[in-house]
Amino acid sequence: MATAYLTPGVYVEEVSGGAKPIEGVGTAVAAFLGIAEKGPVGKATLVTNWTQFTDAFGGFIPGAYLAHAVYAYFNNGGGVCYIVRIGSEDAGEVKPALPEASLSAATSPDQPTIKAIAKSEDVTDITLEVTPADEGFDLTVRGGGQEEKHEGLTFARGAKNVFDVVNKASKLVTLEEVKTNIAVAERAPAAGQYPLAAPTTMSLSAADTAPAVYEGNTSDRTGMGGLEAIDEITMVCAPDIMAGYQAGALDMDGLKAIQLAMIAHCERMGDRVAIIDTPPGLTAQQVLDWRMNTAGYDSNYAAMYYPWVQVANPTPGAASTSMMMPPSAHIAGIWARSDSERGVHKAPANEVVRGALGLEINVTHGEQGLLNPQGVNCIRAFPGRGIRVWGARTISSDPEWRYLNVRRLFNFVEKSIEGGTQWAVFEPNDYMLWQKVKRDVGSFLTNVWLSGALFGRTPEQAFFVKCDEENNPQSTRDAGQLIVDIGLAPVKPAEFVIFRIAQYTPGAE
């Protein structure tokens, strides 16, 4: 209500300066869903550094990837993230298992062919003598003051000869065949003594990793449903989908169901992108087949990365100093780093993957030529240049939304304009309001253009903002609506840099 001037005098009043600047929203806040050692179950918890994560959710646990993922996120440039612990209070509990040992093939020492699992905690070691190949090998098991000897074992007559014979006779161990590409007749393990050690295992059930657990409930603020109430999230990762799959608690249909739920969540929210991991142990051809024929995802709100990354393994009691893990968390950190250093409009590719010791498979140029057009972003090792992200596509079949940076740029612009124009709600819908909105949005988009995010030599070439009688006729105004049409010309990444070289003869026409 206007001030009533009743007493003569001088009045000093503050009035609005007119322009209401639109501030850009944050673009790099990740949400992680996974298995943790402790902490609140199902509820999203804000974490800003590694120490906060370990205080709230514990450290590294065998068979789970959440802690490794959060560490990789911060290591690669991530800052703020939200953690959702999946499963029950018992999920992720570490329990000692029976002693076991892997016996490596004599022909290929780096590939185990037999896994020996003790039937009691007292079994200490297995000794092998490898006699001439056609005569087989002898296996001696010791433990608890007992000794068993199994003689004349051979793979020459098939794997059944070894595993069935020993497993029926032994009171100390159970042998399991390790699937490998080594010919059956050449799988005889190398001679020597193999100590059996008790690994630690993670408690994980099918109920802990069910799709419904990941999806959660919006009203209860659990799982992905709980993430709907957090506006600043821009990336969603669930690395422990693969932990459940590897542990046998989740089958391929369940894996797909959760990833589809991630994609649906991001599409529904319209301001975030799902980072999709591929299953472990797949060749480039197998990944292509999985992506096209098994998964078949199609969305501009998701990006897929391959292969898995080799990292140091700080898990207590781990049998190896390194391990393979899904790459999604590294990627989320790289997105954050690229946004900070260059901006959301820069394709988050040709970036070094920090903390990566190696890759599960070294993708070749030709293999990427098959994967890249289908939206599988490859991580590759280059001599002298390290391990780098070498792709920046969504998994959309729509060429308009092919590039990841375009999707994320539009998310940024849409969210920024939404938040910066709330003042216009319930204002008189007239020419003055139209001009104010055009001015504020135009000023914001000019800054976006100046940052290099839009293509064009002038702002007029880079974008337009239309808000007038043409798109706001009487019928629209009577419905209480204000329509603003905005067009952007986003920059696309130079995905293929081509130099055309020809012979040149000076003076020739």
Phi, psi and omega in degrees: 000135182294149180291137177268120180267106183248332182252131178301145179157184179258129181243130177248123183231150174266133177236160180294139179288355177099287183290138177238094187302140175267122179265140179291138179279167175291150183241358189224071174234116185264152170241129180244131174245128181183188184267129180233161182290326182204187175105171181297136183267129172083344185261138179287128182237130180286133178225133182244354177201171184295322180297318177299321180297311182294325177297321185271324189237359179088187186255209182286137177230145183293138176085357179236154187244354186301309181299316177300321182293314181295321177299315180296324179298309179295322182295331183265005174118001178290152180242281183264141174208164176243138182246131174240112178282125184262148174100200180264180177297332181274344181298131181091356179295131183269126180233144177290144179248174177292149181300148178210165178210149175253129181257122185271149180292140178296326181281335180221084187301338182274358181240115175289145178240340180229137172245123181255124180243124182292149176269352176210168181286351185275346183291129188252318185201164174234134177243136178241137169250123177257100176281179178309143189306323183283349179260353178084200183217160179251144182232128180241128180245135180233149176165142178059035181077005180250158176216130177243143177232126179243114189251156174067030178282142180206145175269356182298332180257018178103159182294332182302325181300324183277305189289316180294317182298310183291314185295331177283329187265330190280138173258358186250324184223162169238130179262139175237141179279132175264120181295132183207168179269008179281138179301144184306317184293345183252015184271003179304128182288158181292147178294151178141181180255130181245110177286143176263127181239148181273109176282162173263141181237156181263136176282117182210125180244167177299326179294329181289330186246015181298147178308322181297329179291317178293318181295321177066204186215128183295318182293327178272354182059046179243156177055213178294333177300323178291336180287343181295336181274359183249103187292328189282352180293134179235349182221142179231126180230145177219073185295334183279002165304318182288330176296316177297321180293317180292327181280354181082005179276351184219127177268180183297323178296320178294319177301312179297320182299320180289317179295322176295324177294322176299313181296316179298320178300314182292322177294319181295318180286323176075009182225016182212163184232135177275135176257112189262129174269148172269156179299158182283158169072018182261140171285171180300319180293321178292323177295318178300316179296318179297315182295320185274318190254333179263304180284299178066021182296148177214102183200142174268007176253023180210149176226143185242140183230146183206145000265191175290159185250138176272128182226167174295145182247098180272008182298128179303133177077011181293143181285340182229154179277353177225166182205162173262144177215156177298147188274356190303321182290321174302317182296317179301317177296321179293321175302316180296318181295315180295320178298319182290319185275326186237327183119159184293339180286343179280128177301125183282065181221172189057038179243140180289137176271103182291140178085358181275120177275334182183189180231154179298327176210140177272107182288133179273168178301316180294320179295320178293331177299336175273324186279318186301315180297340180263011175081019174264106181281122185269148170252126188229154177257128180241130180304126178076357181236000176079191180265123188229151170286128187232043178192150183211053181243155169276180176257031180271143174275353179276114183299337179295332181244033183293321189264135184298319183294330177293314178301314183288329175296314179296321175303315181297312182295313182299315182292323180294315180294320178302313182287328185273356180241019178298335180298338185282345182294129180074005174286154176302127186274079184226186183302322182296318178296318180301316181292322179295317180295316178300319180296312184292316180293319179298320178296318179296315182290333174296318177295322176297318177297317180297333179284352180095012185274341183241147184269130178148146180283337180229161176302325181296329177279338186269332183198166170219153175229119182241123178208094183209193182295333183294316178261005174227064179291177183302319181298323178292316180294324178295333178276003179076023184252147170239118182256127176236118177265129182233133175238135181237147174247086184289150174284144177253148181288148174282079186289327179236110179263114188243122173256123178263115186242134178221161174290145183229127178250111181303136177086347180278145179279000000 
